[in-house]
Amino acid sequence: MKTLRTILPFLMVLLINCSKSDDQMVFCEYINSDWKLNSSARVNETGDKITTQQIAINGWYEVNIPATVMSGLRQNGLYPDIYFSNNIDTISSEPFKKSWWYVKEFTIDKWDDNEFYSLKFEGINYQANIWLNGHRIATSEVAEGPFRMIDLDITKYASSKNRLAVEVIPPEPASLTIGFVDWNPNAPDNNMGLWRGVQLKRSGKVSIENVAISSKLNLENLSEADLTLDVEIKNHSSKSISGSFNAKIDKNINFNVPYSLLPNESKRIVLDESTNPELHIKIPRVWWPSNMGDPELYVAEFSLFADRKLSHAKSERFGIREISDYTFNIGNITHRGYTINGRKLLLKGGGWVDDLLLADTDDKVRAQVEYVKDMNMNLIRLEGFWGNSKALYDACEENGILLMIGLSCQWEWTSYCNRPENDFMCVVDEHDIKMVTQSFQDQVKWGMNNPSIFVWVFGSDKLPVPALETSLRKAIRDYDKERCILLSCQNVKSDVSGPSGSKMFGPYEYVPPIYWYIDTKYGGAYGFNTETGPGAQIPPIESLKRMLKCEDLPLVNKEGWQFHSGRNEFRNLDRFLHNYENRYWKDADIEDFAFNVQMSNYEAVRAMFEAFVVKRNSGATGVVQWMLNSAWPEMVWQLYDWYLNPNGAYFGTKAANKPLNLIYNYGDRNIYLSNSLLEDRSLIAQIQLYDIKSKKVMDEKIPLTTKAESVESIFSLSNLTAPSDVYFLSMKLLDNANPENIIADSFYWLSAKEDKPDFENSEWFYTPTREFASFSQLKDLSQVEIDSKWNITPQNDKKAATVSLTNNNDKIAFFIEMRVVDEDGQTVLPVTWSDNYVTLLPNESRTFEAVFKSDGTDDNLTVKLKGFNVK
């Protein structure tokens, strides 16, 4: 795998699902660079004239796609700083109510009249008329819908030199378009444009259209696997053709299969171990999610020969793994769980959103997937935002991150899609059902060999109407017979397929840590909660300064802050601040507030994930933090912000999801040992308790053996009398064979007074708190000084900062933030820390590592520290 992982990034940059013949013929390539863009308000000509060189396009905007119109204009220096303050609100939408032209001139190397050519448009929002060399090759009735993938035969119109014009028509108010619901403002252009890439494809008389690769494992010991290849081939000519299909997988699989095709015929060939014994693999390299094993990948190469000549070739990357689901009841409600390779999954994920202008770079996407892995999560949920390229999918399969892909609630509520509202998605007539079905099938074919994708999701908050559900199921099963299907993320029941088995009962606003352990009716730790979370996650001060005007910065929850909050019920921070100020205090200084609020971010999200971990063997099957990331700089629903700056919730998530961990249960006040690994371990649990004056009042060491995939209570604090109003619980998990090796470190600040949720007054998005824990005594912590040392060294294509902290005091050094900063004092981002927002016990030393990319010299980098009680 080391060799494979080394060459894969190069292969993905060179070609995606494309291949070269022995003489280096490229069978498909992206033509994404050097496009021209202009508004139809400035171009009073039709596509036939634009594409026959009668219209000069010099002076048009130069863009690289993927690019919505707004994104393309920003490539040309227009609309700068639209994410700052309320600048985006000042942009008129009028220029985007007309169509816009995208024009591309391209050549076809080694043009051959005997070959066949096509263009594949991977994403157009919303409709388009498409012209090539004076001919209209698609009307807006054909090219309709943001998730359609339009494959157009251009053989009779193409030549060695070509001009392509795409007239993109914006969505109407009731169009089934891309939308951000109540998460943030919409883009002024409503994301119209070529938001994904365009491929030029070529072949001889026959081509490989699709290959679906599925696997079946011996689940007893994973010692063998059977592969099935479902190959779709097409004859583009008017004559019958016979030839051979060749498959090469790894070093040991290489075989040929004869085929014959009638004129213009498409055919499916299914190959498995019964037809080709080579497809039975012994000792397969199995793909596992992060923290369960390695995400092993294979590359398959397929070739199609006609008249003894290579006509087409295609490569696919895939993983050998087996997904299934199961249901169970808690009371009278059906719940659902998932397994991989015969092992039950605890899904730990976050809700993904693309950039507000759908302008994420591949590097930014990969950095975010690395963040997900770093937080010990294993899942990303896509709700109507599916990435502007395959970068997200490639990064997930390489890092062992599962993908849950589904449609958005944008299409379910009148206020967002301007359609009549009922108990179903607002996709009801024959035209829309056909378009959405074809769109979904296009996405299935695009990603069906990616081992990360484990479930296709139809509705978010609601069910599809029966006709749509039936149509979607058939469209998926035509190409993907192995993945699970989830009809809705909400707990609903279909007349077609029965109960969904998932739940979406909130909350979306702040709830205290104890909520997740004791709630049994709403969003608590039972079942599969497909979207939930403790509300606002305010970013660090550095990010606040980048998004707000100086005069708005100290005005917490006023107009400037609210503009960067959510919408509708989430348009302000009232509920969050009510809880924060009752549990902690009201900060007078904005710098103090931005730092101190990270304590709340940390403990709130950590408890959510930990509760599901603790209860995973008693009915909890998964949780999706709402949300993982943000489409633009904001205050809510994010583990890291748009600038890729992690907040306290990021490190609370990372701490909660450690594969070996000691967890404090706020509900029963017991300490649990969690082992999510696939192996037993011999360990020592060290449990210490300190009062507010840093006096150690308890010190226990417990030798124990933990079974694979287990969670058990190992110690109880239920009869403990709190030593002070605020006290500290420190837990370390040590390797029994080498007690100096700290496997996991968990630190809690606890209140003698417990939070008490007011369940009787719960709403769909919020459960109020009627009595609050109190952490005001944290202000009594003694001020301390700590010693710090760091050095920066190369680490592959990145750099690593090793930071050693020493607390030479007899007092706790509480909640220390570490940052690597450049010569301008700006945090180097993206960055992954081994831990952060850490606490040092009296006379304790610890070492941490940060990994990052930086173009600057090491001399221009330094490490900055800030601690709650650190001088």
DACOR-V866014 format. One record per residue. N is the residue number from 1. NEAR is the number of other C-alpha atoms within 12 Angstrom. Layout:
n:N near:NEAR
n:N near:NEAR
//
This chain:
n:1 near:18
n:2 near:11
n:3 near:12
n:4 near:19
n:5 near:23
n:6 near:13
n:7 near:14
n:8 near:24
n:9 near:21
n:10 near:13
n:11 near:21
n:12 near:29
n:13 near:19
n:14 near:17
n:15 near:26
n:16 near:32
n:17 near:38
n:18 near:36
n:19 near:35
n:20 near:28
n:21 near:25
n:22 near:14
n:23 near:11
n:24 near:15
n:25 near:26
n:26 near:31
n:27 near:40
n:28 near:35
n:29 near:32
n:30 near:33
n:31 near:31
n:32 near:30
n:33 near:22
n:34 near:24
n:35 near:34
n:36 near:37
n:37 near:40
n:38 near:38
n:39 near:33
n:40 near:26
n:41 near:16
n:42 near:18
n:43 near:24
n:44 near:15
n:45 near:22
n:46 near:27
n:47 near:35
n:48 near:24
n:49 near:23
n:50 near:35
n:51 near:35
n:52 near:26
n:53 near:24
n:54 near:15
n:55 near:21
n:56 near:18
n:57 near:30
n:58 near:16
n:59 near:14
n:60 near:25
n:61 near:29
n:62 near:28
n:63 near:31
n:64 near:33
n:65 near:40
n:66 near:41
n:67 near:43
n:68 near:44
n:69 near:50
n:70 near:42
n:71 near:37
n:72 near:38
n:73 near:31
n:74 near:23
n:75 near:25
n:76 near:21
n:77 near:15
n:78 near:15
n:79 near:24
n:80 near:16
n:81 near:21
n:82 near:28
n:83 near:35
n:84 near:28
n:85 near:29
n:86 near:26
n:87 near:22
n:88 near:28
n:89 near:21
n:90 near:16
n:91 near:21
n:92 near:16
n:93 near:20
n:94 near:15
n:95 near:22
n:96 near:30
n:97 near:24
n:98 near:26
n:99 near:34
n:100 near:43
n:101 near:45
n:102 near:49
n:103 near:46
n:104 near:39
n:105 near:31
n:106 near:29
n:107 near:17
n:108 near:29
n:109 near:22
n:110 near:17
n:111 near:21
n:112 near:19
n:113 near:18
n:114 near:18
n:115 near:32
n:116 near:33
n:117 near:36
n:118 near:33
n:119 near:36
n:120 near:34
n:121 near:43
n:122 near:39
n:123 near:43
n:124 near:46
n:125 near:45
n:126 near:42
n:127 near:40
n:128 near:37
n:129 near:34
n:130 near:43
n:131 near:37
n:132 near:39
n:133 near:32
n:134 near:25
n:135 near:27
n:136 near:31
n:137 near:34
n:138 near:29
n:139 near:21
n:140 near:25
n:141 near:19
n:142 near:26
n:143 near:36
n:144 near:40
n:145 near:42
n:146 near:45
n:147 near:39
n:148 near:37
n:149 near:37
n:150 near:41
n:151 near:25
n:152 near:30
n:153 near:25
n:154 near:30
n:155 near:31
n:156 near:21
n:157 near:26
n:158 near:35
n:159 near:26
n:160 near:19
n:161 near:20
n:162 near:29
n:163 near:38
n:164 near:43
n:165 near:41
n:166 near:46
n:167 near:46
n:168 near:44
n:169 near:39
n:170 near:41
n:171 near:32
n:172 near:26
n:173 near:20
n:174 near:24
n:175 near:30
n:176 near:41
n:177 near:44
n:178 near:45
n:179 near:43
n:180 near:34
n:181 near:32
n:182 near:25
n:183 near:40
n:184 near:35
n:185 near:35
n:186 near:31
n:187 near:36
n:188 near:29
n:189 near:39
n:190 near:37
n:191 near:44
n:192 near:49
n:193 near:53
n:194 near:53
n:195 near:44
n:196 near:39
n:197 near:31
n:198 near:37
n:199 near:34
n:200 near:36
n:201 near:40
n:202 near:44
n:203 near:42
n:204 near:36
n:205 near:38
n:206 near:44
n:207 near:44
n:208 near:44
n:209 near:37
n:210 near:35
n:211 near:40
n:212 near:42
n:213 near:43
n:214 near:34
n:215 near:38
n:216 near:34
n:217 near:31
n:218 near:23
n:219 near:22
n:220 near:12
n:221 near:15
n:222 near:26
n:223 near:19
n:224 near:24
n:225 near:32
n:226 near:31
n:227 near:37
n:228 near:32
n:229 near:41
n:230 near:29
n:231 near:33
n:232 near:30
n:233 near:40
n:234 near:35
n:235 near:35
n:236 near:35
n:237 near:23
n:238 near:14
n:239 near:16
n:240 near:21
n:241 near:30
n:242 near:26
n:243 near:27
n:244 near:30
n:245 near:38
n:246 near:31
n:247 near:37
n:248 near:27
n:249 near:29
n:250 near:26
n:251 near:14
n:252 near:17
n:253 near:24
n:254 near:20
n:255 near:26
n:256 near:20
n:257 near:25
n:258 near:20
n:259 near:29
n:260 near:27
n:261 near:28
n:262 near:20
n:263 near:18
n:264 near:19
n:265 near:23
n:266 near:24
n:267 near:24
n:268 near:23
n:269 near:26
n:270 near:26
n:271 near:31
n:272 near:27
n:273 near:21
n:274 near:14
n:275 near:18
n:276 near:22
n:277 near:19
n:278 near:26
n:279 near:33
n:280 near:28
n:281 near:29
n:282 near:21
n:283 near:15
n:284 near:29
n:285 near:26
n:286 near:36
n:287 near:39
n:288 near:37
n:289 near:47
n:290 near:39
n:291 near:34
n:292 near:34
n:293 near:24
n:294 near:24
n:295 near:35
n:296 near:31
n:297 near:35
n:298 near:35
n:299 near:32
n:300 near:33
n:301 near:32
n:302 near:42
n:303 near:42
n:304 near:43
n:305 near:32
n:306 near:33
n:307 near:17
n:308 near:17
n:309 near:21
n:310 near:31
n:311 near:39
n:312 near:44
n:313 near:41
n:314 near:40
n:315 near:36
n:316 near:40
n:317 near:41
n:318 near:37
n:319 near:43
n:320 near:44
n:321 near:46
n:322 near:37
n:323 near:35
n:324 near:27
n:325 near:30
n:326 near:28
n:327 near:24
n:328 near:24
n:329 near:19
n:330 near:18
n:331 near:12
n:332 near:11
n:333 near:24
n:334 near:25
n:335 near:36
n:336 near:40
n:337 near:38
n:338 near:36
n:339 near:28
n:340 near:37
n:341 near:35
n:342 near:23
n:343 near:28
n:344 near:30
n:345 near:41
n:346 near:49
n:347 near:43
n:348 near:52
n:349 near:48
n:350 near:47
n:351 near:41
n:352 near:41
n:353 near:41
n:354 near:39
n:355 near:39
n:356 near:39
n:357 near:44
n:358 near:43
n:359 near:36
n:360 near:36
n:361 near:25
n:362 near:26
n:363 near:23
n:364 near:27
n:365 near:33
n:366 near:29
n:367 near:33
n:368 near:45
n:369 near:41
n:370 near:34
n:371 near:42
n:372 near:46
n:373 near:37
n:374 near:36
n:375 near:41
n:376 near:40
n:377 near:50
n:378 near:47
n:379 near:43
n:380 near:50
n:381 near:49
n:382 near:39
n:383 near:39
n:384 near:37
n:385 near:41
n:386 near:40
n:387 near:44
n:388 near:39
n:389 near:40
n:390 near:30
n:391 near:29
n:392 near:41
n:393 near:41
n:394 near:41
n:395 near:36
n:396 near:42
n:397 near:43
n:398 near:37
n:399 near:39
n:400 near:40
n:401 near:45
n:402 near:47
n:403 near:44
n:404 near:44
n:405 near:43
n:406 near:41
n:407 near:42
n:408 near:41
n:409 near:39
n:410 near:36
n:411 near:41
n:412 near:36
n:413 near:28
n:414 near:23
n:415 near:21
n:416 near:31
n:417 near:27
n:418 near:20
n:419 near:23
n:420 near:18
n:421 near:20
n:422 near:18
n:423 near:24
n:424 near:32
n:425 near:38
n:426 near:36
n:427 near:44
n:428 near:29
n:429 near:17
n:430 near:14
n:431 near:18
n:432 near:27
n:433 near:27
n:434 near:25
n:435 near:33
n:436 near:42
n:437 near:35
n:438 near:31
n:439 near:36
n:440 near:40
n:441 near:31
n:442 near:31
n:443 near:39
n:444 near:40
n:445 near:33
n:446 near:34
n:447 near:42
n:448 near:39
n:449 near:40
n:450 near:46
n:451 near:44
n:452 near:43
n:453 near:45
n:454 near:45
n:455 near:39
n:456 near:40
n:457 near:40
n:458 near:46
n:459 near:45
n:460 near:41
n:461 near:35
n:462 near:37
n:463 near:40
n:464 near:46
n:465 near:31
n:466 near:27
n:467 near:26
n:468 near:33
n:469 near:36
n:470 near:24
n:471 near:29
n:472 near:39
n:473 near:32
n:474 near:20
n:475 near:28
n:476 near:35
n:477 near:24
n:478 near:24
n:479 near:33
n:480 near:37
n:481 near:30
n:482 near:31
n:483 near:38
n:484 near:30
n:485 near:39
n:486 near:46
n:487 near:42
n:488 near:45
n:489 near:45
n:490 near:38
n:491 near:34
n:492 near:30
n:493 near:28
n:494 near:27
n:495 near:16
n:496 near:20
n:497 near:20
n:498 near:21
n:499 near:28
n:500 near:41
n:501 near:38
n:502 near:44
n:503 near:41
n:504 near:37
n:505 near:34
n:506 near:38
n:507 near:41
n:508 near:41
n:509 near:44
n:510 near:41
n:511 near:50
n:512 near:49
n:513 near:45
n:514 near:41
n:515 near:42
n:516 near:45
n:517 near:35
n:518 near:30
n:519 near:30
n:520 near:22
n:521 near:28
n:522 near:35
n:523 near:47
n:524 near:46
n:525 near:45
n:526 near:44
n:527 near:47
n:528 near:48
n:529 near:47
n:530 near:52
n:531 near:46
n:532 near:43
n:533 near:49
n:534 near:47
n:535 near:46
n:536 near:53
n:537 near:52
n:538 near:49
n:539 near:46
n:540 near:43
n:541 near:30
n:542 near:29
n:543 near:33
n:544 near:38
n:545 near:26
n:546 near:27
n:547 near:35
n:548 near:34
n:549 near:23
n:550 near:17
n:551 near:17
n:552 near:24
n:553 near:28
n:554 near:24
n:555 near:22
n:556 near:31
n:557 near:30
n:558 near:19
n:559 near:21
n:560 near:31
n:561 near:36
n:562 near:33
n:563 near:35
n:564 near:48
n:565 near:40
n:566 near:35
n:567 near:23
n:568 near:18
n:569 near:21
n:570 near:32
n:571 near:29
n:572 near:29
n:573 near:37
n:574 near:23
n:575 near:29
n:576 near:38
n:577 near:28
n:578 near:25
n:579 near:38
n:580 near:39
n:581 near:24
n:582 near:23
n:583 near:38
n:584 near:29
n:585 near:26
n:586 near:21
n:587 near:22
n:588 near:14
n:589 near:17
n:590 near:25
n:591 near:24
n:592 near:21
n:593 near:29
n:594 near:33
n:595 near:34
n:596 near:42
n:597 near:38
n:598 near:40
n:599 near:44
n:600 near:45
n:601 near:46
n:602 near:43
n:603 near:44
n:604 near:43
n:605 near:53
n:606 near:44
n:607 near:42
n:608 near:55
n:609 near:54
n:610 near:50
n:611 near:49
n:612 near:45
n:613 near:49
n:614 near:44
n:615 near:35
n:616 near:33
n:617 near:25
n:618 near:23
n:619 near:35
n:620 near:41
n:621 near:39
n:622 near:48
n:623 near:54
n:624 near:49
n:625 near:49
n:626 near:42
n:627 near:42
n:628 near:46
n:629 near:46
n:630 near:44
n:631 near:41
n:632 near:42
n:633 near:45
n:634 near:49
n:635 near:46
n:636 near:47
n:637 near:49
n:638 near:48
n:639 near:51
n:640 near:47
n:641 near:41
n:642 near:41
n:643 near:35
n:644 near:40
n:645 near:39
n:646 near:48
n:647 near:48
n:648 near:41
n:649 near:47
n:650 near:52
n:651 near:45
n:652 near:41
n:653 near:46
n:654 near:43
n:655 near:42
n:656 near:44
n:657 near:43
n:658 near:38
n:659 near:41
n:660 near:46
n:661 near:43
n:662 near:46
n:663 near:48
n:664 near:44
n:665 near:40
n:666 near:38
n:667 near:33
n:668 near:24
n:669 near:28
n:670 near:25
n:671 near:35
n:672 near:35
n:673 near:46
n:674 near:41
n:675 near:37
n:676 near:40
n:677 near:28
n:678 near:26
n:679 near:18
n:680 near:19
n:681 near:28
n:682 near:24
n:683 near:32
n:684 near:32
n:685 near:39
n:686 near:35
n:687 near:36
n:688 near:30
n:689 near:34
n:690 near:32
n:691 near:32
n:692 near:32
n:693 near:28
n:694 near:35
n:695 near:22
n:696 near:24
n:697 near:22
n:698 near:23
n:699 near:17
n:700 near:22
n:701 near:21
n:702 near:26
n:703 near:23
n:704 near:23
n:705 near:26
n:706 near:33
n:707 near:20
n:708 near:22
n:709 near:28
n:710 near:29
n:711 near:31
n:712 near:31
n:713 near:25
n:714 near:28
n:715 near:28
n:716 near:21
n:717 near:25
n:718 near:16
n:719 near:10
n:720 near:18
n:721 near:18
n:722 near:25
n:723 near:23
n:724 near:28
n:725 near:25
n:726 near:32
n:727 near:37
n:728 near:41
n:729 near:41
n:730 near:38
n:731 near:37
n:732 near:36
n:733 near:41
n:734 near:30
n:735 near:24
n:736 near:23
n:737 near:16
n:738 near:13
n:739 near:20
n:740 near:15
n:741 near:17
n:742 near:24
n:743 near:28
n:744 near:33
n:745 near:34
n:746 near:44
n:747 near:40
n:748 near:41
n:749 near:40
n:750 near:39
n:751 near:32
n:752 near:27
n:753 near:23
n:754 near:26
n:755 near:29
n:756 near:28
n:757 near:30
n:758 near:21
n:759 near:25
n:760 near:15
n:761 near:13
n:762 near:24
n:763 near:19
n:764 near:19
n:765 near:28
n:766 near:32
n:767 near:36
n:768 near:30
n:769 near:30
n:770 near:21
n:771 near:20
n:772 near:28
n:773 near:32
n:774 near:28
n:775 near:34
n:776 near:28
n:777 near:25
n:778 near:32
n:779 near:21
n:780 near:21
n:781 near:29
n:782 near:23
n:783 near:22
n:784 near:28
n:785 near:27
n:786 near:32
n:787 near:23
n:788 near:25
n:789 near:22
n:790 near:27
n:791 near:23
n:792 near:29
n:793 near:23
n:794 near:19
n:795 near:16
n:796 near:11
n:797 near:12
n:798 near:22
n:799 near:28
n:800 near:30
n:801 near:35
n:802 near:30
n:803 near:32
n:804 near:24
n:805 near:33
n:806 near:28
n:807 near:31
n:808 near:20
n:809 near:21
n:810 near:23
n:811 near:30
n:812 near:44
n:813 near:41
n:814 near:41
n:815 near:36
n:816 near:37
n:817 near:36
n:818 near:41
n:819 near:39
n:820 near:41
n:821 near:29
n:822 near:23
n:823 near:19
n:824 near:12
n:825 near:15
n:826 near:24
n:827 near:31
n:828 near:36
n:829 near:33
n:830 near:34
n:831 near:36
n:832 near:38
n:833 near:35
n:834 near:30
n:835 near:38
n:836 near:43
n:837 near:41
n:838 near:40
n:839 near:41
n:840 near:39
n:841 near:38
n:842 near:26
n:843 near:21
n:844 near:21
n:845 near:23
n:846 near:31
n:847 near:27
n:848 near:31
n:849 near:29
n:850 near:37
n:851 near:33
n:852 near:36
n:853 near:30
n:854 near:31
n:855 near:17
n:856 near:18
n:857 near:16
n:858 near:24
n:859 near:15
n:860 near:18
n:861 near:29
n:862 near:31
n:863 near:33
n:864 near:24
n:865 near:32
n:866 near:30
n:867 near:33
n:868 near:33
n:869 near:28
n:870 near:29
n:871 near:17
//
